[in-house]
Amino acid sequence: MEKIISIFQDQIYHWMLSDGWRVLVIIIATFIINKFSVILITKFIRKVVVGKNYKSQEAEEKREDTLIKILSNTERILIWVVAVMMIMSELGIAIAPLLAAAGVAGIAFGFGGQYLIKDLISGLFIIFENQYRVGDVIKAGGVSGMVEDITLRLTTIRDLDGVVHHIPHGEITVVSNMAKEFSRINLNVGVAYDTNLEKLISVVNAVGDEMAADSKWKDVILSRPQFLRVDSFGDSSIDIKILGETKPLKQWEVTGELRMRLKIAFDREGIEIPFPQRVIHNAK
């Protein structure tokens, strides 16, 4: 057994002196090139992306981070493919037959590959048109959630239940972005038919002004929530619409706080939020 181990060690030693050191250099060089490539890509994107094209620093940073992630992943794959081919060459494995076989396989899988090409082309348009970025909340492919990752081929979305969805770009026909530049408070509230509308408008606007001036909320509210119009006449209520604008992705927490403040203000001012009612007339 010791003799076998000794022979094995001698073979490894001779291999390291002949070809092994070159393989080791290729692996080390690949790691170094990959590390510096990521640094160069990061600096390049930070410099090229023009800040004046975006309404906020946050939007610019999200765009930059998305591009850096995509280009870094693509660069990493290309570098390691080249490194593996060089290592195979050093190990005495003929690369040319493998490349020829890959070409034949590419023709054989050409019909299947058209879907991959469709995904890649769609992905390029999504990325360069800045339709959405990592961190945005979108609806795409029938799924709503936060974008966790974007590659050239697919987008990864995590929904509110924590479920992760991987959507090929070729399957995306319509994208709804809920976090582009700003978000909107769009709230409908029903009040009783005997409500004094002038008083109601005054109370709603006062609550919006008070919230916009609050130190906790003023930095995320871009346009204070205000009464817009009487939206509809319901079966048991008059429905009013309240609109405002917030920073991206802040609309849900702002709207939740607004609902709470409106309920408190309505209770204080005697404004009724009615429940569904049905009037029954007895035939005589």
VOTIGU-299237 format. One record per residue (C-alpha): y, x, z; residue in three letters. Coordinates in nm, 2 decimals, padded with zeros to 4 digits. Example, Ala and Ser with C-alpha at 12.3 -4.5 7.8 and 13.67 -1.06 7.14 Angstrom:
# VOTIGU-299237
<rec yy="-00.45" xx="01.23" zz="00.78" r="ALA"/>
<rec yy="-00.11" xx="01.37" zz="00.71" r="SER"/>
This chain:
# VOTIGU-299237
<rec yy="00.00" xx="00.00" zz="00.00" r="MET"/>
<rec yy="00.24" xx="00.28" zz="00.09" r="GLU"/>
<rec yy="00.16" xx="00.45" zz="-00.24" r="LYS"/>
<rec yy="00.25" xx="00.13" zz="-00.43" r="ILE"/>
<rec yy="00.58" xx="00.10" zz="-00.24" r="ILE"/>
<rec yy="00.65" xx="00.47" zz="-00.31" r="SER"/>
<rec yy="00.58" xx="00.42" zz="-00.69" r="ILE"/>
<rec yy="00.80" xx="00.11" zz="-00.69" r="PHE"/>
<rec yy="01.08" xx="00.29" zz="-00.52" r="GLN"/>
<rec yy="01.06" xx="00.58" zz="-00.76" r="ASP"/>
<rec yy="01.08" xx="00.34" zz="-01.06" r="GLN"/>
<rec yy="01.38" xx="00.18" zz="-00.91" r="ILE"/>
<rec yy="01.54" xx="00.52" zz="-00.85" r="TYR"/>
<rec yy="01.48" xx="00.64" zz="-01.21" r="HIS"/>
<rec yy="01.60" xx="00.30" zz="-01.35" r="TRP"/>
<rec yy="01.92" xx="00.33" zz="-01.15" r="MET"/>
<rec yy="01.98" xx="00.68" zz="-01.28" r="LEU"/>
<rec yy="01.92" xx="00.57" zz="-01.64" r="SER"/>
<rec yy="02.03" xx="00.21" zz="-01.70" r="ASP"/>
<rec yy="02.08" xx="00.06" zz="-01.35" r="GLY"/>
<rec yy="02.41" xx="00.22" zz="-01.28" r="TRP"/>
<rec yy="02.56" xx="00.07" zz="-01.60" r="ARG"/>
<rec yy="02.44" xx="-00.28" zz="-01.50" r="VAL"/>
<rec yy="02.59" xx="-00.23" zz="-01.16" r="LEU"/>
<rec yy="02.92" xx="-00.12" zz="-01.32" r="VAL"/>
<rec yy="02.92" xx="-00.43" zz="-01.54" r="ILE"/>
<rec yy="02.87" xx="-00.66" zz="-01.24" r="ILE"/>
<rec yy="03.14" xx="-00.49" zz="-01.03" r="ILE"/>
<rec yy="03.38" xx="-00.49" zz="-01.33" r="ALA"/>
<rec yy="03.31" xx="-00.86" zz="-01.39" r="THR"/>
<rec yy="03.41" xx="-00.95" zz="-01.03" r="PHE"/>
<rec yy="03.72" xx="-00.73" zz="-01.05" r="ILE"/>
<rec yy="03.83" xx="-00.87" zz="-01.39" r="ILE"/>
<rec yy="03.77" xx="-01.22" zz="-01.27" r="ASN"/>
<rec yy="03.98" xx="-01.17" zz="-00.96" r="LYS"/>
<rec yy="04.27" xx="-01.02" zz="-01.15" r="PHE"/>
<rec yy="04.25" xx="-01.28" zz="-01.43" r="SER"/>
<rec yy="04.29" xx="-01.56" zz="-01.18" r="VAL"/>
<rec yy="04.60" xx="-01.38" zz="-01.04" r="ILE"/>
<rec yy="04.75" xx="-01.33" zz="-01.39" r="LEU"/>
<rec yy="04.67" xx="-01.69" zz="-01.49" r="ILE"/>
<rec yy="04.84" xx="-01.82" zz="-01.17" r="THR"/>
<rec yy="05.15" xx="-01.61" zz="-01.23" r="LYS"/>
<rec yy="05.17" xx="-01.71" zz="-01.60" r="PHE"/>
<rec yy="05.14" xx="-02.08" zz="-01.52" r="ILE"/>
<rec yy="05.40" xx="-02.06" zz="-01.24" r="ARG"/>
<rec yy="05.64" xx="-01.90" zz="-01.48" r="LYS"/>
<rec yy="05.57" xx="-02.10" zz="-01.79" r="VAL"/>
<rec yy="05.58" xx="-02.45" zz="-01.64" r="VAL"/>
<rec yy="05.94" xx="-02.55" zz="-01.65" r="VAL"/>
<rec yy="06.06" xx="-02.72" zz="-01.33" r="GLY"/>
<rec yy="06.34" xx="-02.92" zz="-01.49" r="LYS"/>
<rec yy="06.07" xx="-03.13" zz="-01.67" r="ASN"/>
<rec yy="05.97" xx="-03.28" zz="-01.34" r="TYR"/>
<rec yy="06.16" xx="-03.51" zz="-01.10" r="LYS"/>
<rec yy="06.02" xx="-03.34" zz="-00.79" r="SER"/>
<rec yy="05.90" xx="-03.00" zz="-00.67" r="GLN"/>
<rec yy="05.57" xx="-03.17" zz="-00.56" r="GLU"/>
<rec yy="05.51" xx="-03.30" zz="-00.92" r="ALA"/>
<rec yy="05.57" xx="-02.96" zz="-01.06" r="GLU"/>
<rec yy="05.33" xx="-02.80" zz="-00.82" r="GLU"/>
<rec yy="05.05" xx="-03.05" zz="-00.88" r="LYS"/>
<rec yy="05.08" xx="-02.99" zz="-01.26" r="ARG"/>
<rec yy="05.07" xx="-02.61" zz="-01.21" r="GLU"/>
<rec yy="04.77" xx="-02.63" zz="-00.97" r="ASP"/>
<rec yy="04.58" xx="-02.85" zz="-01.21" r="THR"/>
<rec yy="04.64" xx="-02.61" zz="-01.51" r="LEU"/>
<rec yy="04.55" xx="-02.30" zz="-01.29" r="ILE"/>
<rec yy="04.23" xx="-02.46" zz="-01.18" r="LYS"/>
<rec yy="04.12" xx="-02.56" zz="-01.53" r="ILE"/>
<rec yy="04.21" xx="-02.23" zz="-01.70" r="LEU"/>
<rec yy="04.05" xx="-02.03" zz="-01.41" r="SER"/>
<rec yy="03.72" xx="-02.22" zz="-01.44" r="ASN"/>
<rec yy="03.72" xx="-02.17" zz="-01.82" r="THR"/>
<rec yy="03.80" xx="-01.80" zz="-01.79" r="GLU"/>
<rec yy="03.53" xx="-01.75" zz="-01.52" r="ARG"/>
<rec yy="03.26" xx="-01.90" zz="-01.75" r="ILE"/>
<rec yy="03.36" xx="-01.69" zz="-02.05" r="LEU"/>
<rec yy="03.37" xx="-01.37" zz="-01.85" r="ILE"/>
<rec yy="03.03" xx="-01.42" zz="-01.70" r="TRP"/>
<rec yy="02.88" xx="-01.52" zz="-02.04" r="VAL"/>
<rec yy="03.00" xx="-01.19" zz="-02.18" r="VAL"/>
<rec yy="02.88" xx="-01.00" zz="-01.87" r="ALA"/>
<rec yy="02.53" xx="-01.15" zz="-01.89" r="VAL"/>
<rec yy="02.50" xx="-01.06" zz="-02.26" r="MET"/>
<rec yy="02.60" xx="-00.70" zz="-02.18" r="MET"/>
<rec yy="02.35" xx="-00.68" zz="-01.90" r="ILE"/>
<rec yy="02.08" xx="-00.82" zz="-02.13" r="MET"/>
<rec yy="02.17" xx="-00.55" zz="-02.38" r="SER"/>
<rec yy="02.14" xx="-00.28" zz="-02.11" r="GLU"/>
<rec yy="01.80" xx="-00.42" zz="-02.01" r="LEU"/>
<rec yy="01.67" xx="-00.38" zz="-02.37" r="GLY"/>
<rec yy="01.67" xx="-00.75" zz="-02.45" r="ILE"/>
<rec yy="01.77" xx="-00.81" zz="-02.81" r="ALA"/>
<rec yy="02.07" xx="-01.04" zz="-02.82" r="ILE"/>
<rec yy="02.08" xx="-01.11" zz="-03.19" r="ALA"/>
<rec yy="01.76" xx="-01.32" zz="-03.20" r="PRO"/>
<rec yy="01.89" xx="-01.51" zz="-02.90" r="LEU"/>
<rec yy="02.22" xx="-01.58" zz="-03.07" r="LEU"/>
<rec yy="02.03" xx="-01.69" zz="-03.39" r="ALA"/>
<rec yy="01.81" xx="-01.92" zz="-03.18" r="ALA"/>
<rec yy="02.11" xx="-02.06" zz="-03.01" r="ALA"/>
<rec yy="02.26" xx="-02.13" zz="-03.36" r="GLY"/>
<rec yy="01.94" xx="-02.31" zz="-03.46" r="VAL"/>
<rec yy="01.94" xx="-02.51" zz="-03.14" r="ALA"/>
<rec yy="02.30" xx="-02.60" zz="-03.19" r="GLY"/>
<rec yy="02.22" xx="-02.75" zz="-03.53" r="ILE"/>
<rec yy="01.93" xx="-02.93" zz="-03.38" r="ALA"/>
<rec yy="02.14" xx="-03.08" zz="-03.10" r="PHE"/>
<rec yy="02.44" xx="-03.14" zz="-03.33" r="GLY"/>
<rec yy="02.42" xx="-03.52" zz="-03.30" r="PHE"/>
<rec yy="02.41" xx="-03.50" zz="-02.92" r="GLY"/>
<rec yy="02.68" xx="-03.23" zz="-02.92" r="GLY"/>
<rec yy="02.93" xx="-03.47" zz="-03.09" r="GLN"/>
<rec yy="02.97" xx="-03.65" zz="-02.75" r="TYR"/>
<rec yy="03.04" xx="-03.31" zz="-02.58" r="LEU"/>
<rec yy="03.30" xx="-03.23" zz="-02.85" r="ILE"/>
<rec yy="03.46" xx="-03.57" zz="-02.80" r="LYS"/>
<rec yy="03.48" xx="-03.51" zz="-02.42" r="ASP"/>
<rec yy="03.64" xx="-03.17" zz="-02.47" r="LEU"/>
<rec yy="03.90" xx="-03.29" zz="-02.73" r="ILE"/>
<rec yy="03.99" xx="-03.59" zz="-02.51" r="SER"/>
<rec yy="04.01" xx="-03.35" zz="-02.21" r="GLY"/>
<rec yy="04.25" xx="-03.13" zz="-02.39" r="LEU"/>
<rec yy="04.48" xx="-03.42" zz="-02.47" r="PHE"/>
<rec yy="04.47" xx="-03.54" zz="-02.11" r="ILE"/>
<rec yy="04.56" xx="-03.20" zz="-01.98" r="ILE"/>
<rec yy="04.83" xx="-03.11" zz="-02.22" r="PHE"/>
<rec yy="04.99" xx="-03.45" zz="-02.21" r="GLU"/>
<rec yy="04.99" xx="-03.44" zz="-01.83" r="ASN"/>
<rec yy="04.84" xx="-03.79" zz="-01.80" r="GLN"/>
<rec yy="04.73" xx="-03.71" zz="-01.45" r="TYR"/>
<rec yy="04.67" xx="-03.42" zz="-01.21" r="ARG"/>
<rec yy="04.45" xx="-03.32" zz="-00.92" r="VAL"/>
<rec yy="04.57" xx="-03.52" zz="-00.62" r="GLY"/>
<rec yy="04.69" xx="-03.82" zz="-00.82" r="ASP"/>
<rec yy="04.54" xx="-04.17" zz="-00.76" r="VAL"/>
<rec yy="04.43" xx="-04.32" zz="-01.09" r="ILE"/>
<rec yy="04.22" xx="-04.59" zz="-01.24" r="LYS"/>
<rec yy="04.00" xx="-04.47" zz="-01.53" r="ALA"/>
<rec yy="03.67" xx="-04.58" zz="-01.67" r="GLY"/>
<rec yy="03.67" xx="-04.88" zz="-01.44" r="GLY"/>
<rec yy="03.70" xx="-04.67" zz="-01.13" r="VAL"/>
<rec yy="04.00" xx="-04.62" zz="-00.89" r="SER"/>
<rec yy="04.04" xx="-04.33" zz="-00.66" r="GLY"/>
<rec yy="04.19" xx="-03.99" zz="-00.60" r="MET"/>
<rec yy="04.14" xx="-03.71" zz="-00.86" r="VAL"/>
<rec yy="03.95" xx="-03.43" zz="-00.69" r="GLU"/>
<rec yy="03.88" xx="-03.21" zz="-01.00" r="ASP"/>
<rec yy="03.95" xx="-03.19" zz="-01.37" r="ILE"/>
<rec yy="03.75" xx="-02.98" zz="-01.62" r="THR"/>
<rec yy="03.77" xx="-02.98" zz="-01.99" r="LEU"/>
<rec yy="03.47" xx="-03.21" zz="-02.00" r="ARG"/>
<rec yy="03.51" xx="-03.46" zz="-01.72" r="LEU"/>
<rec yy="03.72" xx="-03.59" zz="-01.43" r="THR"/>
<rec yy="03.59" xx="-03.62" zz="-01.07" r="THR"/>
<rec yy="03.73" xx="-03.92" zz="-00.87" r="ILE"/>
<rec yy="03.66" xx="-04.01" zz="-00.51" r="ARG"/>
<rec yy="03.72" xx="-04.38" zz="-00.43" r="ASP"/>
<rec yy="03.83" xx="-04.53" zz="-00.10" r="LEU"/>
<rec yy="03.47" xx="-04.56" zz="00.02" r="ASP"/>
<rec yy="03.42" xx="-04.19" zz="-00.02" r="GLY"/>
<rec yy="03.20" xx="-04.23" zz="-00.33" r="VAL"/>
<rec yy="03.24" xx="-03.95" zz="-00.59" r="VAL"/>
<rec yy="03.25" xx="-04.06" zz="-00.96" r="HIS"/>
<rec yy="03.22" xx="-03.81" zz="-01.25" r="HIS"/>
<rec yy="03.37" xx="-03.96" zz="-01.56" r="ILE"/>
<rec yy="03.34" xx="-03.78" zz="-01.90" r="PRO"/>
<rec yy="03.67" xx="-03.77" zz="-02.08" r="HIS"/>
<rec yy="03.53" xx="-03.93" zz="-02.39" r="GLY"/>
<rec yy="03.46" xx="-04.24" zz="-02.19" r="GLU"/>
<rec yy="03.82" xx="-04.28" zz="-02.08" r="ILE"/>
<rec yy="04.02" xx="-04.51" zz="-02.30" r="THR"/>
<rec yy="04.29" xx="-04.62" zz="-02.06" r="VAL"/>
<rec yy="04.43" xx="-04.44" zz="-01.76" r="VAL"/>
<rec yy="04.65" xx="-04.60" zz="-01.49" r="SER"/>
<rec yy="04.83" xx="-04.34" zz="-01.28" r="ASN"/>
<rec yy="04.96" xx="-04.47" zz="-00.95" r="MET"/>
<rec yy="05.13" xx="-04.14" zz="-00.85" r="ALA"/>
<rec yy="05.34" xx="-04.04" zz="-01.14" r="LYS"/>
<rec yy="05.70" xx="-03.95" zz="-01.05" r="GLU"/>
<rec yy="05.74" xx="-04.24" zz="-00.80" r="PHE"/>
<rec yy="05.55" xx="-04.54" zz="-00.66" r="SER"/>
<rec yy="05.66" xx="-04.90" zz="-00.61" r="ARG"/>
<rec yy="05.65" xx="-05.14" zz="-00.32" r="ILE"/>
<rec yy="05.56" xx="-05.48" zz="-00.48" r="ASN"/>
<rec yy="05.52" xx="-05.74" zz="-00.21" r="LEU"/>
<rec yy="05.50" xx="-06.11" zz="-00.23" r="ASN"/>
<rec yy="05.56" xx="-06.31" zz="00.09" r="VAL"/>
<rec yy="05.52" xx="-06.69" zz="00.13" r="GLY"/>
<rec yy="05.76" xx="-06.89" zz="00.35" r="VAL"/>
<rec yy="05.79" xx="-07.26" zz="00.44" r="ALA"/>
<rec yy="05.97" xx="-07.50" zz="00.21" r="TYR"/>
<rec yy="06.22" xx="-07.59" zz="00.47" r="ASP"/>
<rec yy="06.33" xx="-07.22" zz="00.51" r="THR"/>
<rec yy="06.70" xx="-07.15" zz="00.47" r="ASN"/>
<rec yy="06.69" xx="-06.91" zz="00.17" r="LEU"/>
<rec yy="07.02" xx="-06.75" zz="00.24" r="GLU"/>
<rec yy="06.91" xx="-06.66" zz="00.59" r="LYS"/>
<rec yy="06.57" xx="-06.54" zz="00.46" r="LEU"/>
<rec yy="06.74" xx="-06.31" zz="00.20" r="ILE"/>
<rec yy="06.96" xx="-06.17" zz="00.47" r="SER"/>
<rec yy="06.67" xx="-06.10" zz="00.71" r="VAL"/>
<rec yy="06.46" xx="-05.94" zz="00.44" r="VAL"/>
<rec yy="06.74" xx="-05.71" zz="00.32" r="ASN"/>
<rec yy="06.83" xx="-05.62" zz="00.68" r="ALA"/>
<rec yy="06.46" xx="-05.52" zz="00.75" r="VAL"/>
<rec yy="06.46" xx="-05.30" zz="00.43" r="GLY"/>
<rec yy="06.79" xx="-05.13" zz="00.52" r="ASP"/>
<rec yy="06.67" xx="-05.07" zz="00.88" r="GLU"/>
<rec yy="06.34" xx="-04.91" zz="00.75" r="MET"/>
<rec yy="06.52" xx="-04.70" zz="00.49" r="ALA"/>
<rec yy="06.74" xx="-04.56" zz="00.77" r="ALA"/>
<rec yy="06.45" xx="-04.49" zz="01.00" r="ASP"/>
<rec yy="06.40" xx="-04.11" zz="01.04" r="SER"/>
<rec yy="06.02" xx="-04.16" zz="01.00" r="LYS"/>
<rec yy="06.05" xx="-04.33" zz="00.67" r="TRP"/>
<rec yy="06.38" xx="-04.23" zz="00.50" r="LYS"/>
<rec yy="06.23" xx="-03.92" zz="00.34" r="ASP"/>
<rec yy="05.96" xx="-04.11" zz="00.16" r="VAL"/>
<rec yy="06.16" xx="-04.42" zz="00.06" r="ILE"/>
<rec yy="06.35" xx="-04.36" zz="-00.26" r="LEU"/>
<rec yy="06.49" xx="-04.72" zz="-00.31" r="SER"/>
<rec yy="06.51" xx="-04.95" zz="00.00" r="ARG"/>
<rec yy="06.29" xx="-05.26" zz="-00.01" r="PRO"/>
<rec yy="06.50" xx="-05.56" zz="-00.10" r="GLN"/>
<rec yy="06.47" xx="-05.93" zz="-00.19" r="PHE"/>
<rec yy="06.43" xx="-05.96" zz="-00.57" r="LEU"/>
<rec yy="06.37" xx="-06.33" zz="-00.65" r="ARG"/>
<rec yy="06.19" xx="-06.65" zz="-00.56" r="VAL"/>
<rec yy="05.87" xx="-06.57" zz="-00.74" r="ASP"/>
<rec yy="05.69" xx="-06.91" zz="-00.74" r="SER"/>
<rec yy="05.65" xx="-07.24" zz="-00.57" r="PHE"/>
<rec yy="05.31" xx="-07.25" zz="-00.41" r="GLY"/>
<rec yy="05.11" xx="-07.55" zz="-00.27" r="ASP"/>
<rec yy="05.24" xx="-07.49" zz="00.08" r="SER"/>
<rec yy="05.50" xx="-07.21" zz="00.05" r="SER"/>
<rec yy="05.78" xx="-07.06" zz="-00.14" r="ILE"/>
<rec yy="05.67" xx="-06.72" zz="-00.26" r="ASP"/>
<rec yy="05.94" xx="-06.45" zz="-00.27" r="ILE"/>
<rec yy="05.91" xx="-06.10" zz="-00.42" r="LYS"/>
<rec yy="06.03" xx="-05.78" zz="-00.25" r="ILE"/>
<rec yy="06.06" xx="-05.45" zz="-00.44" r="LEU"/>
<rec yy="06.14" xx="-05.09" zz="-00.35" r="GLY"/>
<rec yy="06.04" xx="-04.74" zz="-00.45" r="GLU"/>
<rec yy="05.87" xx="-04.46" zz="-00.26" r="THR"/>
<rec yy="05.75" xx="-04.11" zz="-00.32" r="LYS"/>
<rec yy="05.41" xx="-04.09" zz="-00.50" r="PRO"/>
<rec yy="05.12" xx="-04.23" zz="-00.30" r="LEU"/>
<rec yy="05.34" xx="-04.35" zz="-00.01" r="LYS"/>
<rec yy="05.36" xx="-04.71" zz="-00.13" r="GLN"/>
<rec yy="05.06" xx="-04.83" zz="00.07" r="TRP"/>
<rec yy="05.17" xx="-04.70" zz="00.41" r="GLU"/>
<rec yy="05.53" xx="-04.81" zz="00.35" r="VAL"/>
<rec yy="05.42" xx="-05.16" zz="00.25" r="THR"/>
<rec yy="05.20" xx="-05.18" zz="00.56" r="GLY"/>
<rec yy="05.49" xx="-05.09" zz="00.78" r="GLU"/>
<rec yy="05.72" xx="-05.33" zz="00.60" r="LEU"/>
<rec yy="05.48" xx="-05.62" zz="00.65" r="ARG"/>
<rec yy="05.47" xx="-05.56" zz="01.02" r="MET"/>
<rec yy="05.85" xx="-05.54" zz="01.05" r="ARG"/>
<rec yy="05.89" xx="-05.86" zz="00.84" r="LEU"/>
<rec yy="05.65" xx="-06.05" zz="01.07" r="LYS"/>
<rec yy="05.84" xx="-05.94" zz="01.38" r="ILE"/>
<rec yy="06.17" xx="-06.03" zz="01.22" r="ALA"/>
<rec yy="06.05" xx="-06.37" zz="01.09" r="PHE"/>
<rec yy="05.91" xx="-06.46" zz="01.44" r="ASP"/>
<rec yy="06.24" xx="-06.36" zz="01.59" r="ARG"/>
<rec yy="06.45" xx="-06.56" zz="01.34" r="GLU"/>
<rec yy="06.22" xx="-06.86" zz="01.34" r="GLY"/>
<rec yy="06.11" xx="-06.82" zz="00.98" r="ILE"/>
<rec yy="05.77" xx="-06.97" zz="00.92" r="GLU"/>
<rec yy="05.49" xx="-06.81" zz="00.72" r="ILE"/>
<rec yy="05.28" xx="-07.12" zz="00.65" r="PRO"/>
<rec yy="04.91" xx="-07.16" zz="00.62" r="PHE"/>
<rec yy="04.76" xx="-07.38" zz="00.34" r="PRO"/>
<rec yy="04.79" xx="-07.75" zz="00.42" r="GLN"/>
<rec yy="04.67" xx="-08.07" zz="00.25" r="ARG"/>
<rec yy="04.83" xx="-08.41" zz="00.28" r="VAL"/>
<rec yy="04.59" xx="-08.70" zz="00.26" r="ILE"/>
<rec yy="04.71" xx="-09.06" zz="00.19" r="HIS"/>
<rec yy="04.49" xx="-09.35" zz="00.30" r="ASN"/>
<rec yy="04.47" xx="-09.63" zz="00.04" r="ALA"/>
<rec yy="04.56" xx="-09.97" zz="00.18" r="LYS"/>
